[in-house]
Amino acid sequence: MSRPSIRQISSRVVYSNDWLTLREDTVERLDGSHGLYGYLERPDAVLVIPWEDDGFHLVEEYRYPMRRRSWSFPQGFAPAATPEEAAAMELEQETGLRASELRLLGTLDLAHAISTEHSRVYLATGLRHGESAREHTEQDMRQTWVSRAEFEQMIRKGSVRDAGSLAAYSLFLTSRS
């Protein structure tokens, strides 16, 4: 195996909480030069595409770092034994929907230059409706169903800008061809 292009010399935790750890590493490049590389360590996440009647269930909430509300597919971290169980939990928690089938479409590296986080993308079908059980931090969340054509229009208008949701939609499209 060949040597990585960047080798870690040392690492330190700059900040840490329940959702992320910010690291700063001293690194050495192929030419021998040294530098710093800062990145986030985050737990792996799940993203669920709830597909029903030729459309999608979306959630919208205020995203503090962006200082605006944002539409996306349900996603997040759920404490579960398997990623599929986490996907089922996130879907039910955020939308109240329960899927009779969850199919893995693929895995995304959400911000591969600055984060270790991966997100497994699931297609949820055979949906049963129920009550959501959102976390306290999701108290402003709302949801809606949109047709596929409306969803694509939301993308064109910039109403859906979440990178994970956009990349997940490309996995959805390629899974149908």
KOLKOLLUM-490324 format. One line per 3 residues: their letters; for each residue x, z, y of C-alpha. Coordinates in Angstrom, 3 decimals, always signed. Last residue first. Layout:
// KOLKOLLUM-490324
a = X:Z:Y | ...
//
This chain:
// KOLKOLLUM-490324
srs = -33.005:-13.998:+3.840 | -34.850:-10.676:+4.073 | -31.820:-8.411:+3.694
tlf = -30.060:-10.345:+6.483 | -32.845:-9.521:+8.926 | -32.933:-5.819:+8.035
lsy = -29.135:-5.567:+8.306 | -29.389:-7.199:+11.763 | -32.093:-4.658:+12.650
aal = -29.718:-1.874:+11.641 | -27.153:-3.218:+14.125 | -29.738:-3.106:+16.908
sga = -30.923:+0.355:+15.886 | -27.378:+1.709:+15.730 | -26.462:+0.159:+19.086
drv = -29.419:+1.734:+20.881 | -30.434:-0.788:+23.532 | -34.162:-1.177:+22.866
sgk = -36.007:-1.588:+26.177 | -33.434:-4.190:+27.258 | -35.991:-6.957:+27.862
rim = -34.619:-9.065:+24.986 | -34.634:-6.067:+22.614 | -38.187:-5.109:+23.612
qef = -39.221:-8.748:+22.995 | -37.744:-8.510:+19.492 | -39.752:-5.348:+18.888
ear = -42.924:-6.990:+20.201 | -42.437:-9.906:+17.766 | -41.853:-7.466:+14.882
svw = -45.065:-5.702:+15.794 | -44.784:-2.300:+17.402 | -45.770:+1.150:+16.149
tqr = -45.264:+4.083:+18.471 | -43.495:+7.399:+18.665 | -42.889:+10.187:+21.107
mdq = -40.045:+12.610:+21.478 | -40.122:+15.183:+24.290 | -39.909:+18.163:+21.904
eth = -36.953:+16.680:+20.021 | -34.523:+19.542:+20.740 | -37.030:+21.993:+19.233
era = -36.902:+20.039:+15.982 | -39.772:+17.743:+15.120 | -42.244:+18.410:+12.347
seg = -44.330:+15.219:+12.384 | -47.855:+15.204:+10.989 | -48.938:+12.717:+8.349
hrl = -49.075:+8.992:+7.628 | -48.168:+7.426:+4.289 | -45.699:+4.538:+4.314
gta = -45.144:+2.184:+1.380 | -41.899:+1.021:+2.972 | -38.801:+2.663:+4.440
lyv = -35.692:+0.498:+4.877 | -32.600:+2.672:+4.916 | -29.444:+2.475:+7.017
rsh = -26.528:+4.760:+6.216 | -24.740:+5.858:+9.362 | -21.024:+6.499:+9.548
ets = -19.411:+8.858:+12.047 | -15.599:+9.031:+12.390 | -15.802:+8.378:+16.121
iah = -13.885:+6.731:+18.978 | -12.844:+3.222:+17.909 | -15.374:+2.960:+15.083
ald = -18.403:+3.693:+17.233 | -21.367:+3.492:+14.846 | -19.595:+2.533:+11.641
ltg = -22.671:+1.216:+9.852 | -23.688:+1.460:+6.198 | -26.021:-0.873:+4.352
llr = -29.605:-1.761:+3.462 | -30.383:+1.289:+1.312 | -33.978:+1.104:+0.095
les = -36.424:+3.958:+0.635 | -39.716:+3.549:-1.223 | -42.908:+5.626:-1.272
arl = -42.154:+6.509:+2.331 | -43.520:+9.537:+4.166 | -44.317:+9.268:+7.859
gte = -44.713:+12.308:+10.118 | -42.647:+10.479:+12.727 | -39.565:+12.559:+13.585
qel = -39.575:+15.093:+10.739 | -40.949:+12.728:+8.112 | -38.418:+9.994:+8.803
ema = -35.535:+12.435:+9.190 | -36.409:+14.163:+5.896 | -36.733:+10.918:+3.944
aae = -33.399:+9.712:+5.333 | -31.741:+13.032:+4.442 | -33.092:+12.724:+0.892
ept = -31.576:+9.234:+0.682 | -28.264:+10.557:+2.060 | -28.145:+13.099:-0.766
aap = -28.252:+16.907:-1.064 | -29.880:+17.350:+2.344 | -29.150:+18.832:+5.749
afg = -30.550:+16.189:+8.095 | -28.394:+14.328:+10.581 | -29.967:+11.698:+12.806
qpf = -32.122:+8.625:+12.940 | -35.640:+7.344:+13.578 | -35.467:+3.750:+14.896
sws = -34.840:+3.504:+18.586 | -36.431:+3.597:+22.031 | -34.530:+5.278:+24.883
rrr = -35.411:+7.513:+27.805 | -32.809:+7.819:+30.523 | -29.817:+9.870:+31.703
mpy = -27.485:+8.034:+29.263 | -25.758:+11.265:+28.173 | -29.151:+13.064:+28.122
rye = -31.041:+10.688:+25.903 | -34.714:+11.255:+26.677 | -36.815:+10.324:+23.697
evl = -38.485:+7.355:+22.079 | -39.315:+6.802:+18.436 | -40.111:+3.532:+16.714
hfg = -42.441:+2.562:+13.847 | -41.871:-1.063:+12.936 | -43.872:-4.212:+12.372
dde = -45.062:-6.761:+9.822 | -47.800:-4.409:+8.574 | -45.359:-1.531:+7.961
wpi = -41.584:-1.132:+8.109 | -40.067:+2.281:+8.973 | -36.371:+1.454:+9.569
vlv = -34.514:+4.698:+8.882 | -31.105:+5.682:+10.230 | -28.948:+8.239:+8.459
adp = -25.976:+10.210:+9.721 | -22.478:+11.138:+8.622 | -21.104:+14.279:+10.210
rel = -19.111:+13.828:+13.386 | -15.398:+13.863:+14.161 | -14.915:+12.564:+17.658
ygy = -11.793:+10.796:+18.868 | -8.773:+11.105:+21.160 | -5.587:+9.166:+20.456
lgh = -2.375:+10.075:+22.247 | +0.843:+8.067:+22.278 | +4.171:+7.484:+20.599
sgd = +6.176:+4.280:+20.349 | +7.874:+3.477:+17.030 | +6.994:-0.247:+17.059
lre = +4.392:+0.316:+14.320 | +2.619:+2.968:+16.401 | +3.183:+6.732:+16.295
vtd = +0.335:+9.126:+17.012 | -0.278:+12.443:+18.731 | -3.859:+13.338:+17.928
erl = -6.581:+14.717:+20.158 | -9.700:+15.842:+18.384 | -13.256:+16.435:+19.596
tlw = -15.400:+18.072:+16.945 | -19.103:+17.346:+16.747 | -22.578:+18.568:+15.950
dns = -22.263:+22.333:+15.365 | -19.667:+22.752:+18.135 | -15.980:+21.886:+18.606
yvv = -13.545:+21.213:+21.430 | -9.911:+20.138:+21.816 | -9.029:+20.412:+18.126
rss = -5.399:+19.478:+17.614 | -3.587:+16.839:+15.616 | +0.033:+15.961:+14.938
iqr = +2.152:+12.950:+13.992 | -0.674:+10.669:+12.867 | +0.445:+7.152:+11.980
isp = -0.960:+3.996:+13.595 | -0.618:+0.561:+12.035 | -1.021:+2.122:+8.591
rsm = +1.922:+1.634:+6.192 | +1.326:-0.877:+3.434 | +0.000:+0.000:+0.000
//
